[in-house]
Amino acid sequence: MFELIFKAPYTLTRHREGPLADERARDLAPLAEGGVSLSSLRHAAFFLLGFAARVDFSGNRKISQEQVDRAADDWARRKKALEIRSSDP
């Protein structure tokens, strides 16, 4: 799946080797099959990778809403910080 979305070797490797790669690819497949744009697929793939990297999925316990919220907040803060840095002259 990731080969259809990314061409850059570093990015492709990051997605292939990141946490829960099989699960993330499985989540992206219906979007690709449904005709979602490549840009939207890339955005979803980056979001899923970021989320998977921020939540502890070890063990058989359920993920709490608090963990989901914390991961989303962390992702949003980091995204905003990157946007601010990229807009600096």
PyMOL Python script that loads the backbone (N, CA, C, O; Angstrom):
from pymol import cmd

cmd.read_pdbstr("""\
ATOM      1  N   MET A   1       0.820  -1.196   0.000  1.00  0.00           N
ATOM      2  CA  MET A   1       0.000   0.000   0.000  1.00  0.00           C
ATOM      3  C   MET A   1       0.865   1.262   0.000  1.00  0.00           C
ATOM      4  O   MET A   1       0.617   2.189  -0.770  1.00  0.00           O
ATOM      5  N   PHE A   2       1.880   1.292   0.867  1.00  0.00           N
ATOM      6  CA  PHE A   2       2.689   2.502   0.978  1.00  0.00           C
ATOM      7  C   PHE A   2       3.419   2.822  -0.318  1.00  0.00           C
ATOM      8  O   PHE A   2       3.702   3.986  -0.599  1.00  0.00           O
ATOM      9  N   GLU A   3       3.727   1.794  -1.113  1.00  0.00           N
ATOM     10  CA  GLU A   3       4.409   1.996  -2.393  1.00  0.00           C
ATOM     11  C   GLU A   3       3.532   2.773  -3.367  1.00  0.00           C
ATOM     12  O   GLU A   3       4.041   3.459  -4.254  1.00  0.00           O
ATOM     13  N   LEU A   4       2.232   2.667  -3.207  1.00  0.00           N
ATOM     14  CA  LEU A   4       1.310   3.402  -4.077  1.00  0.00           C
ATOM     15  C   LEU A   4       1.225   4.875  -3.687  1.00  0.00           C
ATOM     16  O   LEU A   4       0.883   5.722  -4.513  1.00  0.00           O
ATOM     17  N   ILE A   5       1.530   5.172  -2.448  1.00  0.00           N
ATOM     18  CA  ILE A   5       1.353   6.527  -1.921  1.00  0.00           C
ATOM     19  C   ILE A   5       2.647   7.329  -1.955  1.00  0.00           C
ATOM     20  O   ILE A   5       2.632   8.525  -2.244  1.00  0.00           O
ATOM     21  N   PHE A   6       3.767   6.673  -1.662  1.00  0.00           N
ATOM     22  CA  PHE A   6       5.037   7.379  -1.523  1.00  0.00           C
ATOM     23  C   PHE A   6       6.075   6.846  -2.504  1.00  0.00           C
ATOM     24  O   PHE A   6       6.133   5.647  -2.779  1.00  0.00           O
ATOM     25  N   LYS A   7       6.889   7.754  -3.024  1.00  0.00           N
ATOM     26  CA  LYS A   7       7.978   7.377  -3.930  1.00  0.00           C
ATOM     27  C   LYS A   7       9.350   7.618  -3.304  1.00  0.00           C
ATOM     28  O   LYS A   7      10.300   6.894  -3.602  1.00  0.00           O
ATOM     29  N   ALA A   8       9.463   8.618  -2.447  1.00  0.00           N
ATOM     30  CA  ALA A   8      10.746   8.943  -1.826  1.00  0.00           C
ATOM     31  C   ALA A   8      11.186   7.795  -0.924  1.00  0.00           C
ATOM     32  O   ALA A   8      10.434   7.379  -0.042  1.00  0.00           O
ATOM     33  N   PRO A   9      12.397   7.279  -1.134  1.00  0.00           N
ATOM     34  CA  PRO A   9      12.856   6.111  -0.360  1.00  0.00           C
ATOM     35  C   PRO A   9      12.784   6.304   1.157  1.00  0.00           C
ATOM     36  O   PRO A   9      12.345   5.401   1.869  1.00  0.00           O
ATOM     37  N   TYR A  10      13.207   7.463   1.659  1.00  0.00           N
ATOM     38  CA  TYR A  10      13.200   7.687   3.109  1.00  0.00           C
ATOM     39  C   TYR A  10      11.771   7.635   3.643  1.00  0.00           C
ATOM     40  O   TYR A  10      11.507   6.990   4.658  1.00  0.00           O
ATOM     41  N   THR A  11      10.868   8.304   2.969  1.00  0.00           N
ATOM     42  CA  THR A  11       9.477   8.351   3.419  1.00  0.00           C
ATOM     43  C   THR A  11       8.848   6.968   3.359  1.00  0.00           C
ATOM     44  O   THR A  11       8.144   6.550   4.279  1.00  0.00           O
ATOM     45  N   LEU A  12       9.106   6.275   2.283  1.00  0.00           N
ATOM     46  CA  LEU A  12       8.572   4.920   2.121  1.00  0.00           C
ATOM     47  C   LEU A  12       9.077   4.003   3.233  1.00  0.00           C
ATOM     48  O   LEU A  12       8.300   3.242   3.810  1.00  0.00           O
ATOM     49  N   THR A  13      10.354   4.073   3.531  1.00  0.00           N
ATOM     50  CA  THR A  13      10.933   3.256   4.603  1.00  0.00           C
ATOM     51  C   THR A  13      10.312   3.603   5.947  1.00  0.00           C
ATOM     52  O   THR A  13       9.998   2.715   6.739  1.00  0.00           O
ATOM     53  N   ARG A  14      10.137   4.897   6.203  1.00  0.00           N
ATOM     54  CA  ARG A  14       9.522   5.328   7.466  1.00  0.00           C
ATOM     55  C   ARG A  14       8.144   4.723   7.660  1.00  0.00           C
ATOM     56  O   ARG A  14       7.801   4.286   8.758  1.00  0.00           O
ATOM     57  N   HIS A  15       7.363   4.698   6.608  1.00  0.00           N
ATOM     58  CA  HIS A  15       6.011   4.155   6.709  1.00  0.00           C
ATOM     59  C   HIS A  15       6.015   2.630   6.773  1.00  0.00           C
ATOM     60  O   HIS A  15       5.235   2.039   7.520  1.00  0.00           O
ATOM     61  N   ARG A  16       6.875   2.002   6.006  1.00  0.00           N
ATOM     62  CA  ARG A  16       6.955   0.532   6.028  1.00  0.00           C
ATOM     63  C   ARG A  16       7.431   0.004   7.368  1.00  0.00           C
ATOM     64  O   ARG A  16       6.957  -1.032   7.835  1.00  0.00           O
ATOM     65  N   GLU A  17       8.367   0.709   7.990  1.00  0.00           N
ATOM     66  CA  GLU A  17       8.998   0.212   9.213  1.00  0.00           C
ATOM     67  C   GLU A  17       8.430   0.834  10.488  1.00  0.00           C
ATOM     68  O   GLU A  17       8.837   0.461  11.588  1.00  0.00           O
ATOM     69  N   GLY A  18       7.511   1.761  10.356  1.00  0.00           N
ATOM     70  CA  GLY A  18       6.919   2.416  11.514  1.00  0.00           C
ATOM     71  C   GLY A  18       6.005   1.471  12.271  1.00  0.00           C
ATOM     72  O   GLY A  18       5.705   0.375  11.799  1.00  0.00           O
ATOM     73  N   PRO A  19       5.562   1.899  13.448  1.00  0.00           N
ATOM     74  CA  PRO A  19       4.693   1.051  14.271  1.00  0.00           C
ATOM     75  C   PRO A  19       3.389   0.710  13.558  1.00  0.00           C
ATOM     76  O   PRO A  19       2.803   1.544  12.867  1.00  0.00           O
ATOM     77  N   LEU A  20       2.954  -0.517  13.740  1.00  0.00           N
ATOM     78  CA  LEU A  20       1.680  -1.004  13.208  1.00  0.00           C
ATOM     79  C   LEU A  20       1.554  -0.821  11.695  1.00  0.00           C
ATOM     80  O   LEU A  20       0.492  -0.444  11.198  1.00  0.00           O
ATOM     81  N   ALA A  21       2.626  -1.086  10.974  1.00  0.00           N
ATOM     82  CA  ALA A  21       2.632  -0.866   9.523  1.00  0.00           C
ATOM     83  C   ALA A  21       1.520  -1.650   8.822  1.00  0.00           C
ATOM     84  O   ALA A  21       0.824  -1.097   7.970  1.00  0.00           O
ATOM     85  N   ASP A  22       1.344  -2.912   9.163  1.00  0.00           N
ATOM     86  CA  ASP A  22       0.303  -3.715   8.507  1.00  0.00           C
ATOM     87  C   ASP A  22      -1.085  -3.149   8.779  1.00  0.00           C
ATOM     88  O   ASP A  22      -1.920  -3.073   7.878  1.00  0.00           O
ATOM     89  N   GLU A  23      -1.320  -2.761   9.999  1.00  0.00           N
ATOM     90  CA  GLU A  23      -2.624  -2.221  10.375  1.00  0.00           C
ATOM     91  C   GLU A  23      -2.882  -0.881   9.691  1.00  0.00           C
ATOM     92  O   GLU A  23      -3.990  -0.619   9.224  1.00  0.00           O
ATOM     93  N   ARG A  24      -1.850  -0.032   9.634  1.00  0.00           N
ATOM     94  CA  ARG A  24      -2.012   1.257   8.978  1.00  0.00           C
ATOM     95  C   ARG A  24      -2.282   1.077   7.483  1.00  0.00           C
ATOM     96  O   ARG A  24      -3.131   1.767   6.919  1.00  0.00           O
ATOM     97  N   ALA A  25      -1.565   0.158   6.845  1.00  0.00           N
ATOM     98  CA  ALA A  25      -1.793  -0.115   5.420  1.00  0.00           C
ATOM     99  C   ALA A  25      -3.211  -0.638   5.198  1.00  0.00           C
ATOM    100  O   ALA A  25      -3.875  -0.264   4.231  1.00  0.00           O
ATOM    101  N   ARG A  26      -3.661  -1.489   6.086  1.00  0.00           N
ATOM    102  CA  ARG A  26      -5.019  -2.036   5.982  1.00  0.00           C
ATOM    103  C   ARG A  26      -6.072  -0.933   6.129  1.00  0.00           C
ATOM    104  O   ARG A  26      -7.113  -0.980   5.473  1.00  0.00           O
ATOM    105  N   ASP A  27      -5.806   0.055   6.985  1.00  0.00           N
ATOM    106  CA  ASP A  27      -6.735   1.173   7.156  1.00  0.00           C
ATOM    107  C   ASP A  27      -6.757   2.092   5.931  1.00  0.00           C
ATOM    108  O   ASP A  27      -7.780   2.705   5.629  1.00  0.00           O
ATOM    109  N   LEU A  28      -5.637   2.183   5.235  1.00  0.00           N
ATOM    110  CA  LEU A  28      -5.552   3.057   4.072  1.00  0.00           C
ATOM    111  C   LEU A  28      -6.162   2.429   2.815  1.00  0.00           C
ATOM    112  O   LEU A  28      -6.616   3.147   1.924  1.00  0.00           O
ATOM    113  N   ALA A  29      -6.174   1.112   2.738  1.00  0.00           N
ATOM    114  CA  ALA A  29      -6.641   0.421   1.528  1.00  0.00           C
ATOM    115  C   ALA A  29      -8.057   0.825   1.107  1.00  0.00           C
ATOM    116  O   ALA A  29      -8.267   1.110  -0.072  1.00  0.00           O
ATOM    117  N   PRO A  30      -9.039   0.863   2.019  1.00  0.00           N
ATOM    118  CA  PRO A  30     -10.380   1.256   1.581  1.00  0.00           C
ATOM    119  C   PRO A  30     -10.446   2.687   1.047  1.00  0.00           C
ATOM    120  O   PRO A  30     -11.246   2.991   0.162  1.00  0.00           O
ATOM    121  N   LEU A  31      -9.603   3.553   1.589  1.00  0.00           N
ATOM    122  CA  LEU A  31      -9.570   4.928   1.076  1.00  0.00           C
ATOM    123  C   LEU A  31      -9.072   4.942  -0.365  1.00  0.00           C
ATOM    124  O   LEU A  31      -9.648   5.600  -1.231  1.00  0.00           O
ATOM    125  N   ALA A  32      -7.988   4.202  -0.605  1.00  0.00           N
ATOM    126  CA  ALA A  32      -7.432   4.131  -1.967  1.00  0.00           C
ATOM    127  C   ALA A  32      -8.435   3.504  -2.927  1.00  0.00           C
ATOM    128  O   ALA A  32      -8.623   3.987  -4.044  1.00  0.00           O
ATOM    129  N   GLU A  33      -9.068   2.442  -2.491  1.00  0.00           N
ATOM    130  CA  GLU A  33     -10.048   1.756  -3.341  1.00  0.00           C
ATOM    131  C   GLU A  33     -11.274   2.619  -3.595  1.00  0.00           C
ATOM    132  O   GLU A  33     -11.940   2.475  -4.620  1.00  0.00           O
ATOM    133  N   GLY A  34     -11.571   3.513  -2.663  1.00  0.00           N
ATOM    134  CA  GLY A  34     -12.723   4.395  -2.797  1.00  0.00           C
ATOM    135  C   GLY A  34     -12.462   5.627  -3.639  1.00  0.00           C
ATOM    136  O   GLY A  34     -13.361   6.442  -3.846  1.00  0.00           O
ATOM    137  N   GLY A  35     -11.236   5.770  -4.128  1.00  0.00           N
ATOM    138  CA  GLY A  35     -10.931   6.883  -5.022  1.00  0.00           C
ATOM    139  C   GLY A  35     -10.478   8.164  -4.347  1.00  0.00           C
ATOM    140  O   GLY A  35     -10.510   9.234  -4.955  1.00  0.00           O
ATOM    141  N   VAL A  36     -10.051   8.062  -3.082  1.00  0.00           N
ATOM    142  CA  VAL A  36      -9.544   9.243  -2.383  1.00  0.00           C
ATOM    143  C   VAL A  36      -8.292   9.738  -3.107  1.00  0.00           C
ATOM    144  O   VAL A  36      -7.498   8.940  -3.604  1.00  0.00           O
ATOM    145  N   SER A  37      -8.126  11.048  -3.162  1.00  0.00           N
ATOM    146  CA  SER A  37      -6.979  11.617  -3.872  1.00  0.00           C
ATOM    147  C   SER A  37      -5.658  11.199  -3.226  1.00  0.00           C
ATOM    148  O   SER A  37      -5.611  10.843  -2.049  1.00  0.00           O
ATOM    149  N   LEU A  38      -4.598  11.248  -4.013  1.00  0.00           N
ATOM    150  CA  LEU A  38      -3.272  10.898  -3.507  1.00  0.00           C
ATOM    151  C   LEU A  38      -2.868  11.825  -2.367  1.00  0.00           C
ATOM    152  O   LEU A  38      -2.256  11.387  -1.394  1.00  0.00           O
ATOM    153  N   SER A  39      -3.202  13.071  -2.484  1.00  0.00           N
ATOM    154  CA  SER A  39      -2.893  14.031  -1.425  1.00  0.00           C
ATOM    155  C   SER A  39      -3.594  13.653  -0.117  1.00  0.00           C
ATOM    156  O   SER A  39      -2.992  13.714   0.954  1.00  0.00           O
ATOM    157  N   SER A  40      -4.853  13.268  -0.210  1.00  0.00           N
ATOM    158  CA  SER A  40      -5.595  12.863   0.994  1.00  0.00           C
ATOM    159  C   SER A  40      -5.060  11.561   1.562  1.00  0.00           C
ATOM    160  O   SER A  40      -5.008  11.389   2.780  1.00  0.00           O
ATOM    161  N   LEU A  41      -4.661  10.639   0.689  1.00  0.00           N
ATOM    162  CA  LEU A  41      -4.063   9.380   1.159  1.00  0.00           C
ATOM    163  C   LEU A  41      -2.771   9.655   1.913  1.00  0.00           C
ATOM    164  O   LEU A  41      -2.519   9.067   2.965  1.00  0.00           O
ATOM    165  N   ARG A  42      -1.955  10.552   1.371  1.00  0.00           N
ATOM    166  CA  ARG A  42      -0.693  10.895   2.045  1.00  0.00           C
ATOM    167  C   ARG A  42      -0.965  11.524   3.408  1.00  0.00           C
ATOM    168  O   ARG A  42      -0.312  11.189   4.397  1.00  0.00           O
ATOM    169  N   HIS A  43      -1.915  12.419   3.449  1.00  0.00           N
ATOM    170  CA  HIS A  43      -2.261  13.066   4.713  1.00  0.00           C
ATOM    171  C   HIS A  43      -2.725  12.020   5.733  1.00  0.00           C
ATOM    172  O   HIS A  43      -2.293  12.039   6.885  1.00  0.00           O
ATOM    173  N   ALA A  44      -3.590  11.125   5.309  1.00  0.00           N
ATOM    174  CA  ALA A  44      -4.082  10.070   6.213  1.00  0.00           C
ATOM    175  C   ALA A  44      -2.941   9.176   6.674  1.00  0.00           C
ATOM    176  O   ALA A  44      -2.879   8.801   7.844  1.00  0.00           O
ATOM    177  N   ALA A  45      -2.036   8.832   5.760  1.00  0.00           N
ATOM    178  CA  ALA A  45      -0.908   7.965   6.108  1.00  0.00           C
ATOM    179  C   ALA A  45      -0.004   8.631   7.145  1.00  0.00           C
ATOM    180  O   ALA A  45       0.433   7.984   8.096  1.00  0.00           O
ATOM    181  N   PHE A  46       0.273   9.914   6.962  1.00  0.00           N
ATOM    182  CA  PHE A  46       1.105  10.625   7.935  1.00  0.00           C
ATOM    183  C   PHE A  46       0.402  10.742   9.282  1.00  0.00           C
ATOM    184  O   PHE A  46       1.035  10.613  10.330  1.00  0.00           O
ATOM    185  N   PHE A  47      -0.897  10.984   9.253  1.00  0.00           N
ATOM    186  CA  PHE A  47      -1.651  11.059  10.505  1.00  0.00           C
ATOM    187  C   PHE A  47      -1.607   9.721  11.240  1.00  0.00           C
ATOM    188  O   PHE A  47      -1.350   9.679  12.444  1.00  0.00           O
ATOM    189  N   LEU A  48      -1.857   8.630  10.518  1.00  0.00           N
ATOM    190  CA  LEU A  48      -1.852   7.306  11.148  1.00  0.00           C
ATOM    191  C   LEU A  48      -0.478   6.954  11.706  1.00  0.00           C
ATOM    192  O   LEU A  48      -0.373   6.385  12.792  1.00  0.00           O
ATOM    193  N   LEU A  49       0.570   7.291  10.968  1.00  0.00           N
ATOM    194  CA  LEU A  49       1.927   7.021  11.457  1.00  0.00           C
ATOM    195  C   LEU A  49       2.199   7.823  12.724  1.00  0.00           C
ATOM    196  O   LEU A  49       2.736   7.289  13.695  1.00  0.00           O
ATOM    197  N   GLY A  50       1.837   9.086  12.719  1.00  0.00           N
ATOM    198  CA  GLY A  50       2.048   9.920  13.902  1.00  0.00           C
ATOM    199  C   GLY A  50       1.275   9.418  15.099  1.00  0.00           C
ATOM    200  O   GLY A  50       1.786   9.409  16.219  1.00  0.00           O
ATOM    201  N   PHE A  51       0.053   9.002  14.867  1.00  0.00           N
ATOM    202  CA  PHE A  51      -0.768   8.482  15.954  1.00  0.00           C
ATOM    203  C   PHE A  51      -0.176   7.186  16.504  1.00  0.00           C
ATOM    204  O   PHE A  51      -0.064   7.013  17.718  1.00  0.00           O
ATOM    205  N   ALA A  52       0.201   6.282  15.609  1.00  0.00           N
ATOM    206  CA  ALA A  52       0.756   4.994  16.029  1.00  0.00           C
ATOM    207  C   ALA A  52       2.052   5.182  16.823  1.00  0.00           C
ATOM    208  O   ALA A  52       2.363   4.393  17.716  1.00  0.00           O
ATOM    209  N   ALA A  53       2.794   6.222  16.493  1.00  0.00           N
ATOM    210  CA  ALA A  53       4.053   6.483  17.204  1.00  0.00           C
ATOM    211  C   ALA A  53       3.825   7.091  18.587  1.00  0.00           C
ATOM    212  O   ALA A  53       4.718   7.049  19.433  1.00  0.00           O
ATOM    213  N   ARG A  54       2.640   7.655  18.823  1.00  0.00           N
ATOM    214  CA  ARG A  54       2.381   8.362  20.080  1.00  0.00           C
ATOM    215  C   ARG A  54       1.555   7.573  21.085  1.00  0.00           C
ATOM    216  O   ARG A  54       1.413   8.005  22.229  1.00  0.00           O
ATOM    217  N   VAL A  55       1.018   6.451  20.698  1.00  0.00           N
ATOM    218  CA  VAL A  55       0.168   5.659  21.595  1.00  0.00           C
ATOM    219  C   VAL A  55       0.833   4.315  21.850  1.00  0.00           C
ATOM    220  O   VAL A  55       1.343   3.679  20.928  1.00  0.00           O
ATOM    221  N   ASP A  56       0.822   3.891  23.099  1.00  0.00           N
ATOM    222  CA  ASP A  56       1.409   2.609  23.473  1.00  0.00           C
ATOM    223  C   ASP A  56       0.396   1.497  23.200  1.00  0.00           C
ATOM    224  O   ASP A  56      -0.594   1.351  23.917  1.00  0.00           O
ATOM    225  N   PHE A  57       0.659   0.724  22.159  1.00  0.00           N
ATOM    226  CA  PHE A  57      -0.237  -0.365  21.782  1.00  0.00           C
ATOM    227  C   PHE A  57       0.254  -1.720  22.300  1.00  0.00           C
ATOM    228  O   PHE A  57      -0.262  -2.762  21.899  1.00  0.00           O
ATOM    229  N   SER A  58       1.240  -1.704  23.180  1.00  0.00           N
ATOM    230  CA  SER A  58       1.766  -2.968  23.680  1.00  0.00           C
ATOM    231  C   SER A  58       0.766  -3.627  24.626  1.00  0.00           C
ATOM    232  O   SER A  58      -0.027  -2.953  25.284  1.00  0.00           O
ATOM    233  N   GLY A  59       0.818  -4.910  24.680  1.00  0.00           N
ATOM    234  CA  GLY A  59      -0.100  -5.634  25.551  1.00  0.00           C
ATOM    235  C   GLY A  59      -1.475  -5.777  24.925  1.00  0.00           C
ATOM    236  O   GLY A  59      -1.697  -5.390  23.778  1.00  0.00           O
ATOM    237  N   ASN A  60      -2.378  -6.332  25.686  1.00  0.00           N
ATOM    238  CA  ASN A  60      -3.730  -6.576  25.195  1.00  0.00           C
ATOM    239  C   ASN A  60      -4.758  -5.625  25.785  1.00  0.00           C
ATOM    240  O   ASN A  60      -5.959  -5.892  25.727  1.00  0.00           O
ATOM    241  N   ARG A  61      -4.298  -4.530  26.347  1.00  0.00           N
ATOM    242  CA  ARG A  61      -5.249  -3.623  26.971  1.00  0.00           C
ATOM    243  C   ARG A  61      -5.845  -2.673  25.942  1.00  0.00           C
ATOM    244  O   ARG A  61      -5.262  -2.425  24.887  1.00  0.00           O
ATOM    245  N   LYS A  62      -7.004  -2.156  26.270  1.00  0.00           N
ATOM    246  CA  LYS A  62      -7.672  -1.205  25.390  1.00  0.00           C
ATOM    247  C   LYS A  62      -6.988   0.158  25.488  1.00  0.00           C
ATOM    248  O   LYS A  62      -6.379   0.498  26.502  1.00  0.00           O
ATOM    249  N   ILE A  63      -7.105   0.912  24.425  1.00  0.00           N
ATOM    250  CA  ILE A  63      -6.582   2.268  24.405  1.00  0.00           C
ATOM    251  C   ILE A  63      -7.681   3.187  24.953  1.00  0.00           C
ATOM    252  O   ILE A  63      -8.824   3.141  24.497  1.00  0.00           O
ATOM    253  N   SER A  64      -7.327   4.008  25.920  1.00  0.00           N
ATOM    254  CA  SER A  64      -8.324   4.877  26.552  1.00  0.00           C
ATOM    255  C   SER A  64      -8.558   6.133  25.714  1.00  0.00           C
ATOM    256  O   SER A  64      -7.729   6.502  24.882  1.00  0.00           O
ATOM    257  N   GLN A  65      -9.676   6.769  25.942  1.00  0.00           N
ATOM    258  CA  GLN A  65      -9.980   8.040  25.272  1.00  0.00           C
ATOM    259  C   GLN A  65      -8.940   9.089  25.645  1.00  0.00           C
ATOM    260  O   GLN A  65      -8.571   9.929  24.825  1.00  0.00           O
ATOM    261  N   GLU A  66      -8.472   9.032  26.887  1.00  0.00           N
ATOM    262  CA  GLU A  66      -7.440   9.977  27.333  1.00  0.00           C
ATOM    263  C   GLU A  66      -6.156   9.803  26.510  1.00  0.00           C
ATOM    264  O   GLU A  66      -5.527  10.792  26.133  1.00  0.00           O
ATOM    265  N   GLN A  67      -5.768   8.562  26.233  1.00  0.00           N
ATOM    266  CA  GLN A  67      -4.576   8.323  25.417  1.00  0.00           C
ATOM    267  C   GLN A  67      -4.768   8.860  24.001  1.00  0.00           C
ATOM    268  O   GLN A  67      -3.854   9.451  23.424  1.00  0.00           O
ATOM    269  N   VAL A  68      -5.944   8.654  23.456  1.00  0.00           N
ATOM    270  CA  VAL A  68      -6.242   9.161  22.110  1.00  0.00           C
ATOM    271  C   VAL A  68      -6.179  10.690  22.114  1.00  0.00           C
ATOM    272  O   VAL A  68      -5.568  11.289  21.229  1.00  0.00           O
ATOM    273  N   ASP A  69      -6.799  11.308  23.089  1.00  0.00           N
ATOM    274  CA  ASP A  69      -6.795  12.771  23.186  1.00  0.00           C
ATOM    275  C   ASP A  69      -5.383  13.320  23.348  1.00  0.00           C
ATOM    276  O   ASP A  69      -5.016  14.308  22.712  1.00  0.00           O
ATOM    277  N   ARG A  70      -4.593  12.673  24.205  1.00  0.00           N
ATOM    278  CA  ARG A  70      -3.212  13.113  24.435  1.00  0.00           C
ATOM    279  C   ARG A  70      -2.390  13.002  23.151  1.00  0.00           C
ATOM    280  O   ARG A  70      -1.621  13.908  22.828  1.00  0.00           O
ATOM    281  N   ALA A  71      -2.545  11.908  22.424  1.00  0.00           N
ATOM    282  CA  ALA A  71      -1.820  11.719  21.168  1.00  0.00           C
ATOM    283  C   ALA A  71      -2.243  12.767  20.136  1.00  0.00           C
ATOM    284  O   ALA A  71      -1.405  13.317  19.421  1.00  0.00           O
ATOM    285  N   ALA A  72      -3.534  13.035  20.066  1.00  0.00           N
ATOM    286  CA  ALA A  72      -4.035  14.045  19.116  1.00  0.00           C
ATOM    287  C   ALA A  72      -3.512  15.436  19.477  1.00  0.00           C
ATOM    288  O   ALA A  72      -3.109  16.192  18.594  1.00  0.00           O
ATOM    289  N   ASP A  73      -3.517  15.773  20.750  1.00  0.00           N
ATOM    290  CA  ASP A  73      -3.001  17.070  21.191  1.00  0.00           C
ATOM    291  C   ASP A  73      -1.523  17.206  20.877  1.00  0.00           C
ATOM    292  O   ASP A  73      -1.078  18.251  20.403  1.00  0.00           O
ATOM    293  N   ASP A  74      -0.757  16.149  21.139  1.00  0.00           N
ATOM    294  CA  ASP A  74       0.673  16.157  20.869  1.00  0.00           C
ATOM    295  C   ASP A  74       0.918  16.346  19.375  1.00  0.00           C
ATOM    296  O   ASP A  74       1.774  17.137  18.978  1.00  0.00           O
ATOM    297  N   TRP A  75       0.173  15.627  18.554  1.00  0.00           N
ATOM    298  CA  TRP A  75       0.311  15.732  17.100  1.00  0.00           C
ATOM    299  C   TRP A  75      -0.015  17.152  16.642  1.00  0.00           C
ATOM    300  O   TRP A  75       0.708  17.720  15.823  1.00  0.00           O
ATOM    301  N   ALA A  76      -1.092  17.725  17.161  1.00  0.00           N
ATOM    302  CA  ALA A  76      -1.506  19.069  16.755  1.00  0.00           C
ATOM    303  C   ALA A  76      -0.465  20.108  17.164  1.00  0.00           C
ATOM    304  O   ALA A  76      -0.165  21.016  16.388  1.00  0.00           O
ATOM    305  N   ARG A  77       0.091  19.987  18.371  1.00  0.00           N
ATOM    306  CA  ARG A  77       1.127  20.929  18.819  1.00  0.00           C
ATOM    307  C   ARG A  77       2.354  20.844  17.927  1.00  0.00           C
ATOM    308  O   ARG A  77       2.926  21.864  17.542  1.00  0.00           O
ATOM    309  N   ARG A  78       2.752  19.631  17.604  1.00  0.00           N
ATOM    310  CA  ARG A  78       3.940  19.467  16.775  1.00  0.00           C
ATOM    311  C   ARG A  78       3.700  20.009  15.366  1.00  0.00           C
ATOM    312  O   ARG A  78       4.565  20.666  14.788  1.00  0.00           O
ATOM    313  N   LYS A  79       2.517  19.724  14.823  1.00  0.00           N
ATOM    314  CA  LYS A  79       2.183  20.217  13.490  1.00  0.00           C
ATOM    315  C   LYS A  79       2.203  21.737  13.466  1.00  0.00           C
ATOM    316  O   LYS A  79       2.738  22.336  12.533  1.00  0.00           O
ATOM    317  N   LYS A  80       1.625  22.365  14.482  1.00  0.00           N
ATOM    318  CA  LYS A  80       1.597  23.827  14.550  1.00  0.00           C
ATOM    319  C   LYS A  80       3.020  24.386  14.658  1.00  0.00           C
ATOM    320  O   LYS A  80       3.343  25.385  14.016  1.00  0.00           O
ATOM    321  N   ALA A  81       3.863  23.748  15.460  1.00  0.00           N
ATOM    322  CA  ALA A  81       5.248  24.199  15.608  1.00  0.00           C
ATOM    323  C   ALA A  81       5.988  24.097  14.277  1.00  0.00           C
ATOM    324  O   ALA A  81       6.775  24.981  13.940  1.00  0.00           O
ATOM    325  N   LEU A  82       5.748  23.044  13.529  1.00  0.00           N
ATOM    326  CA  LEU A  82       6.390  22.897  12.225  1.00  0.00           C
ATOM    327  C   LEU A  82       5.895  23.948  11.245  1.00  0.00           C
ATOM    328  O   LEU A  82       6.673  24.475  10.450  1.00  0.00           O
ATOM    329  N   GLU A  83       4.600  24.256  11.298  1.00  0.00           N
ATOM    330  CA  GLU A  83       4.044  25.287  10.410  1.00  0.00           C
ATOM    331  C   GLU A  83       4.635  26.660  10.738  1.00  0.00           C
ATOM    332  O   GLU A  83       4.931  27.444   9.837  1.00  0.00           O
ATOM    333  N   ILE A  84       4.803  26.943  12.020  1.00  0.00           N
ATOM    334  CA  ILE A  84       5.377  28.238  12.423  1.00  0.00           C
ATOM    335  C   ILE A  84       6.818  28.326  11.946  1.00  0.00           C
ATOM    336  O   ILE A  84       7.230  29.352  11.405  1.00  0.00           O
ATOM    337  N   ARG A  85       7.590  27.260  12.142  1.00  0.00           N
ATOM    338  CA  ARG A  85       8.991  27.264  11.706  1.00  0.00           C
ATOM    339  C   ARG A  85       9.100  27.405  10.196  1.00  0.00           C
ATOM    340  O   ARG A  85       9.990  28.102   9.709  1.00  0.00           O
ATOM    341  N   SER A  86       8.216  26.760   9.448  1.00  0.00           N
ATOM    342  CA  SER A  86       8.320  26.815   7.991  1.00  0.00           C
ATOM    343  C   SER A  86       7.884  28.177   7.437  1.00  0.00           C
ATOM    344  O   SER A  86       8.211  28.510   6.298  1.00  0.00           O
ATOM    345  N   SER A  87       7.148  28.968   8.231  1.00  0.00           N
ATOM    346  CA  SER A  87       6.719  30.277   7.764  1.00  0.00           C
ATOM    347  C   SER A  87       7.707  31.379   8.163  1.00  0.00           C
ATOM    348  O   SER A  87       7.571  32.518   7.717  1.00  0.00           O
ATOM    349  N   ASP A  88       8.696  31.052   8.995  1.00  0.00           N
ATOM    350  CA  ASP A  88       9.726  32.044   9.374  1.00  0.00           C
ATOM    351  C   ASP A  88      10.584  32.353   8.169  1.00  0.00           C
ATOM    352  O   ASP A  88      10.940  31.456   7.405  1.00  0.00           O
ATOM    353  N   PRO A  89      10.922  33.641   7.994  1.00  0.00           N
ATOM    354  CA  PRO A  89      11.776  34.018   6.839  1.00  0.00           C
ATOM    355  C   PRO A  89      13.183  33.519   6.966  1.00  0.00           C
ATOM    356  O   PRO A  89      14.005  33.758   6.080  1.00  0.00           O
TER     357      PRO A  89
END
""", "prot")
cmd.dss("prot")
cmd.show_as("cartoon", "prot")
cmd.util.cbc("prot")
cmd.orient("prot")
